[in-house]
Every structure is written in C-alpha cells, then in structure tokens.
Amino acid sequence: MNNSYSESYKKAGVDVTAGYKAVELMKAHIARTAVKGSSGIGGFGGLFEPDIAGMKAPVLVSGTDGVGTKIKLAFILDKHDTVGIDCVAMCVNDIICCGAKPLFFLDYIACGKNIPEKIAEIVSGVAEGCVQAGCALIGGETAEHPGLMPEDEYDLAGFSVGIADKDKLLKPETQKAGDVLIAIRSSGVHSNGFSLVRNVFDVNKQTLGVHFDDLGMTLGECLLTPTRIYVKAVTALIESVTVKSLSHITGGGFYENIPRSLPAGLSAKIERNAVQILPIFNLIARTGNIPERDMFNTFNMGVGMIACVDKSDADKAVEILRSAGEEAYILGELVQSEDGVIIC
C-alpha cells in the first residue's frame, strides 16, 4: 500500500492514503472482537468458519440496518464513539428474535471527507457493539463521497449474520391465549423515532446541552445513549425456558413490532400501568404535545424487547433475565383477538 497514491484523485476530493491510515487506527478496535472462526481484515471478503458441530440443520439468519437520523446528534455534539453500538444493536437484536446467535458483523461508512481519527472513533463503537453481542467484526467499507455530503458528515450502516439449528428456531405459531409477555427494559430512545425527536426539541448544541433533573443528565447525553444489546441475556433465556417469540421494539413502536411475532387470531393485551415508561419519553410527549397513541406507535417507551413464554415459565423467565443483568417484568398476556395490540 505504501506506493498507492493519486494526486489527481486527491484534488478531486478523495485521499486514498487517509483510508489506509483509518484502517491502521481501527485495527486495535477490531482485534477486540475476534472470536473462534473469525478471520483478519484486509482481504476482498471477510471469512468466518462457523462451528456447526451438533447441529442437524444449520440455518443462517441475517439482518441489516443503520443508525437513522440519530446520527445527526453525533455530528452536533462531535461524539462518534457510540453510534457504532447502535448500528450493531439494530442488526443483532433482530437476529436473536429468530432464536439465532450472531456470528459476525460488517459495517459501511460513507463520509464527505475521510478523517482517519473520526473513522476510527466510529469503528470503536462498532467494535464495542460486537463485543457486547459476542460476534466478530470481520470486514467493512469506508467510502469517501466528496460533493455528495458535507465534509463533516457521514452515514453508517451494517450487516450481520447469525446461525441456529432449524429445530431450535423460535416457533411463534405455538403461542396461545394466556401466554405471558415479558418486558425487557430499553436504555432509552435507542435508534428509532429521531426525526420526531429532532422536530420536538429543535436540536442544536445549546438545546442538547440542557440538563434535566428527571433525566439525571443533559438531553444530548440521554438521546445519544446507545441501543441496548440483548443477545447474551436473551440467549441465556432461550437456553433455560421455552421462548415462543421475541419482539424487538424499534421504529413503529408497540403497534407495528409486536404483531410481527403473533399468529392470526391472537393479540397482545398490555396493561398500561405495567409499562415502566422512561423519563425521556414523558419529556418528549410533554414538550411536543404528542398523543399517547402516537408515542406507543413511534417509540419503545422503555421496553426494548418483549419475550412471550408460557404462563408457568413467566416468573422463571423474569428471574433469568434479571440474573443476566436486564431489568425485566411482566407486561401483559396474549388474548384471542384480531386487534394486534391492546393497551388498556
């Protein structure tokens, strides 16, 4: 790579040597994510040798997502080491909803100007997310797009692949009326609904720096709190009780995401008073004068993941999740209905 340099390309806005420096700076972060079967970086493709010992019918499960407009807050606050966690979380939290274990992750960063130190900072967050999920960061791409976006901006997306034995995939069709819904607490707004958040607060450096006593931090610190990664806790749950379905509460909130894991004829009946709403959502609703129905149809409201188990397993499920470091509680139950979600 030492003799790879183009003065003409640099004049056009792309400095290939900056890309090489960024890779060197991120190597230490990537090394933290190494797991059995993972390869090093630098080739045209990332290699991963999955351990399928004992599996009768291995099934690959994939997920891809980005950070969304939450990334705008990172620009404003010039803090870039957490959005990578969000990117990983949005992918791996979906994968575990099938009952699969994430194996590896790849990222894609498009930027107006490649500033190696900033790119490495972004990747440090991606690596941290991979460590939390127990998967390897085996590759990625950084693309410099002069003229397409401002020099100080970037976008971040990712892709993950997991694996499960076909017989051990979750079976939502086995759900029945009377099954219990277990809420697993979110860390905040996660990475959804930020177009509405930015509209409510008219975010800028000044508004994001305001401290709110009920949040216990500034608005910016709260909103940039990374999405919680549930892989290890949910894996422990699946290994201990029969989990019939999982719902990752992302964009669309309760009303869009919960029905995705329900068979026809069943609805989720949720006790409104049981929902442990985080202070940030009360602040958003109050500041923006947003109806509660819209709040539950946009945000996670403090519930990042919902597990469905048999009533006889409910207390044990809560105990397992709490032992794994999650705040969990009974949220509601399944009932015979075509309404999808009933909050009462």
Secondary structure as UniProt FT lines:
FT   TURN            2..3
FT   HELIX           7..11
FT   TURN            12..13
FT   HELIX           16..31
FT   TURN            32..33
FT   TURN            36..37
FT   TURN            53..54
FT   STRAND          58..66
FT   HELIX           68..70
FT   HELIX           71..77
FT   HELIX           83..95
FT   HELIX           96..98
FT   STRAND          101..111
FT   HELIX           116..133
FT   STRAND          136..144
FT   TURN            147..148
FT   TURN            151..152
FT   STRAND          154..165
FT   HELIX           166..168
FT   HELIX           172..174
FT   TURN            177..178
FT   STRAND          180..185
FT   TURN            190..191
FT   HELIX           194..201
FT   HELIX           205..208
FT   STRAND          211..212
FT   TURN            213..216
FT   STRAND          217..218
FT   HELIX           219..223
FT   HELIX           231..240
FT   STRAND          243..248
FT   TURN            251..252
FT   HELIX           253..257
FT   HELIX           258..261
FT   TURN            264..265
FT   STRAND          266..270
FT   HELIX           272..274
FT   HELIX           279..288
FT   HELIX           292..296
FT   TURN            297..298
FT   TURN            301..302
FT   STRAND          303..309
FT   HELIX           311..313
FT   HELIX           314..323
FT   TURN            324..325
FT   STRAND          328..336
FT   STRAND          341..343
//
